[in-house]
Amino acid sequence: MNPVPPLLLTVRALTSVIDATDPFTRGRSLRVSRYALRVAQELGVPEADLNGIELGALLHDLGRNALLHDVLQRARPLDTTERAMVQTHATIGWEMLKDIPGLEEAAEIIYTHHERPDGKGYPRSLHADQIPIGARLVMVCAAYDAMIEDRPYRRGLAPRAACEELRRHAGTQFFPDVVNAFVQLHDSGKLWEGFTREELELYVRRSDLAAA
């Protein structure tokens, strides 16, 4: 087994601290990164690309920490102005990381993980062939994690309902091959193979595991 690069170890530690400050995102970065790696392996993504994908997944919500916390935690859906402000987090995260050696790929994943294959995403309205594989993975994994988790203004979906939502939007909001791989891994229980026992106990809902 290859040693874990120091940069990746540092980012893992920092994101765990950041996530711990918000009860609604506790463990989110770790879960999204583990899911993304597992789906990447299922799709045959080269080993050499996995570190960059993990870094991008761990840091995908970095820009949200620059936004007003009270907006993110309001007990109601965001209005149009607030939603536009929150959508700037992809650009903010990219700006924070793009010039740091070793984080260029992660920065691009952050910048593009809210783009869509149909060209209706943000911030640049990119189309399918312009979106890197890391962002394709993160957009699905992050969407699933967000859907099943409770938020101040709504209860989370059941895992099966979240998977059906992914399938419903495959080809428009999400890439079909990524959705198919994710759902198959979820349904077989293999999605959690990259987690340690401690991570499963701390950061994965029992109901999610039971649904597999």
Secondary structure per residue as TSV (DSSP state, phi and psi in degrees):
chain	resnum	aa	ss	phi	psi
A	1	M	-	360.0	131.5
A	2	N	-	-71.6	143.2
A	3	P	-	-65.0	149.1
A	4	V	-	-76.6	127.6
A	5	P	-	-57.9	141.9
A	6	P	H	-55.4	-38.2
A	7	L	H	-60.6	-42.5
A	8	L	H	-66.2	-40.6
A	9	L	H	-60.2	-42.1
A	10	T	H	-64.8	-44.8
A	11	V	H	-64.7	-40.9
A	12	R	H	-56.4	-46.1
A	13	A	H	-65.5	-44.6
A	14	L	H	-65.8	-41.6
A	15	T	H	-69.1	-31.7
A	16	S	H	-65.4	-36.2
A	17	V	H	-68.7	-44.1
A	18	I	H	-61.5	-46.6
A	19	D	H	-62.7	-33.7
A	20	A	H	-67.3	-16.5
A	21	T	T	-78.8	-10.7
A	22	D	-	-129.3	117.0
A	23	P	T	-62.9	-21.2
A	24	F	T	-87.2	-9.8
A	25	T	T	-121.7	8.6
A	26	R	T	-57.2	120.4
A	27	G	T	82.0	-2.7
A	28	R	H	-61.3	-48.1
A	29	S	H	-61.6	-41.5
A	30	L	H	-64.3	-46.5
A	31	R	H	-59.8	-47.9
A	32	V	H	-61.7	-39.8
A	33	S	H	-67.3	-41.3
A	34	R	H	-65.9	-43.3
A	35	Y	H	-61.0	-45.6
A	36	A	H	-62.1	-42.3
A	37	L	H	-63.9	-42.4
A	38	R	H	-65.3	-42.1
A	39	V	H	-68.7	-38.0
A	40	A	H	-58.9	-44.2
A	41	Q	H	-63.6	-40.7
A	42	E	H	-62.7	-34.3
A	43	L	T	-85.8	-2.4
A	44	G	T	78.7	25.5
A	45	V	-	-63.6	134.7
A	46	P	-	-56.6	143.1
A	47	E	G	-54.7	-36.4
A	48	A	G	-63.4	-19.6
A	49	D	G	-92.8	-8.5
A	50	L	H	-70.6	-37.2
A	51	N	H	-61.8	-43.5
A	52	G	H	-63.2	-38.6
A	53	I	H	-66.4	-42.1
A	54	E	H	-63.4	-42.3
A	55	L	H	-61.3	-45.3
A	56	G	H	-63.0	-39.9
A	57	A	H	-67.3	-42.7
A	58	L	H	-61.7	-35.7
A	59	L	T	-103.0	9.5
A	60	H	T	-61.7	-27.9
A	61	D	T	-103.6	16.6
A	62	L	G	-53.8	-42.4
A	63	G	G	-64.7	-21.4
A	64	R	G	-64.5	-26.3
A	65	N	G	-72.1	-12.9
A	66	A	G	-88.9	-5.4
A	67	L	S	-93.8	165.8
A	68	L	-	-66.6	122.6
A	69	H	H	-63.0	-35.9
A	70	D	H	-67.2	-28.3
A	71	V	H	-68.0	-43.6
A	72	L	H	-67.0	-24.8
A	73	Q	T	-105.4	11.0
A	74	R	-	-66.1	141.3
A	75	A	S	-85.3	45.1
A	76	R	S	-161.6	159.0
A	77	P	-	-59.7	149.7
A	78	L	-	-70.5	146.9
A	79	D	-	-83.1	-179.6
A	80	T	H	-61.0	-42.6
A	81	T	H	-66.4	-43.9
A	82	E	H	-66.1	-39.4
A	83	R	H	-63.7	-41.4
A	84	A	H	-62.5	-37.8
A	85	M	H	-66.3	-44.9
A	86	V	H	-62.9	-34.7
A	87	Q	T	-66.9	-13.8
A	88	T	T	-73.2	-8.9
A	89	H	H	-63.4	-29.1
A	90	A	H	-66.0	-43.1
A	91	T	H	-69.4	-40.0
A	92	I	H	-61.7	-46.4
A	93	G	H	-61.6	-41.4
A	94	W	H	-62.2	-44.9
A	95	E	H	-61.5	-35.7
A	96	M	H	-67.8	-30.5
A	97	L	H	-113.8	-17.3
A	98	K	T	-60.3	-25.5
A	99	D	T	-103.8	9.7
A	100	I	S	-92.8	121.3
A	101	P	T	-56.6	132.6
A	102	G	T	92.1	-11.9
A	103	L	-	-116.5	12.2
A	104	E	H	-62.6	-44.1
A	105	E	H	-66.0	-41.2
A	106	A	H	-61.2	-41.1
A	107	A	H	-60.7	-40.5
A	108	E	H	-68.5	-36.5
A	109	I	H	-62.9	-44.8
A	110	I	H	-59.0	-43.7
A	111	Y	H	-65.4	-28.7
A	112	T	H	-114.8	2.6
A	113	H	T	-76.9	-4.1
A	114	H	T	-111.1	11.8
A	115	E	-	-75.7	169.6
A	116	R	-	-136.9	151.0
A	117	P	T	-62.4	-23.8
A	118	D	T	-87.4	2.3
A	119	G	S	83.1	8.3
A	120	K	-	-102.6	17.0
A	121	G	-	-89.2	-169.3
A	122	Y	S	-137.4	158.7
A	123	P	S	-93.2	-5.1
A	124	R	S	-118.5	4.1
A	125	S	-	54.3	45.5
A	126	L	-	-70.7	158.8
A	127	H	-	-106.7	174.0
A	128	A	G	-47.8	-52.3
A	129	D	G	-73.2	-6.0
A	130	Q	G	-95.5	-5.1
A	131	I	S	-101.8	121.5
A	132	P	-	-68.9	157.7
A	133	I	H	-58.8	-38.1
A	134	G	H	-59.5	-42.2
A	135	A	H	-68.6	-35.9
A	136	R	H	-61.2	-39.2
A	137	L	H	-69.3	-47.8
A	138	V	H	-65.0	-38.3
A	139	M	H	-61.4	-36.7
A	140	V	H	-75.0	-48.6
A	141	C	H	-65.5	-40.4
A	142	A	H	-69.4	-37.7
A	143	A	H	-64.4	-44.2
A	144	Y	H	-59.4	-48.3
A	145	D	H	-61.5	-40.1
A	146	A	H	-66.5	-38.1
A	147	M	H	-68.2	-35.6
A	148	I	H	-86.1	-14.2
A	149	E	S	-90.1	143.9
A	150	D	-	-67.3	148.9
A	151	R	B	-127.0	164.3
A	152	P	T	-56.9	-27.2
A	153	Y	T	-108.1	0.8
A	154	R	B	-164.6	158.0
A	155	R	-	-85.5	150.5
A	156	G	-	-70.4	155.7
A	157	L	-	-75.6	157.8
A	158	A	-	-66.8	149.3
A	159	P	H	-53.4	-42.2
A	160	R	H	-64.0	-39.8
A	161	A	H	-65.2	-37.9
A	162	A	H	-65.2	-41.0
A	163	C	H	-63.6	-38.4
A	164	E	H	-65.8	-35.8
A	165	E	H	-63.2	-41.7
A	166	L	H	-59.4	-46.1
A	167	R	H	-63.5	-39.1
A	168	R	H	-63.0	-31.2
A	169	H	T	-104.4	10.1
A	170	A	B	-66.3	131.8
A	171	G	T	97.7	-21.5
A	172	T	T	-111.5	-64.6
A	173	Q	T	-88.6	-31.2
A	174	F	B	-127.0	159.3
A	175	F	-	-82.0	126.1
A	176	P	H	-57.1	-39.7
A	177	D	H	-65.4	-35.7
A	178	V	H	-70.3	-43.4
A	179	V	H	-60.1	-46.8
A	180	N	H	-60.6	-44.8
A	181	A	H	-64.5	-42.7
A	182	F	H	-61.2	-50.3
A	183	V	H	-65.2	-39.7
A	184	Q	H	-63.1	-42.1
A	185	L	H	-65.7	-41.2
A	186	H	H	-60.5	-49.9
A	187	D	H	-67.3	-28.6
A	188	S	H	-86.2	-11.2
A	189	G	T	84.5	-2.3
A	190	K	G	-79.2	-8.8
A	191	L	G	-61.7	-28.3
A	192	W	G	-97.4	11.5
A	193	E	T	-64.8	-23.9
A	194	G	T	-85.0	-5.6
A	195	F	S	-85.3	144.5
A	196	T	-	-78.7	164.6
A	197	R	H	-58.9	-40.6
A	198	E	H	-64.6	-42.4
A	199	E	H	-63.6	-40.1
A	200	L	H	-61.7	-42.5
A	201	E	H	-68.3	-35.0
A	202	L	H	-86.5	-36.1
A	203	Y	H	-124.5	-0.6
A	204	V	S	-119.4	129.9
A	205	R	-	-67.3	140.0
A	206	R	H	-60.2	-37.5
A	207	S	H	-65.5	-31.5
A	208	D	H	-67.7	-46.6
A	209	L	H	-64.0	-39.1
A	210	A	H	-66.7	-25.0
A	211	A	H	-78.1	-15.1
A	212	A	-	-74.4	360.0
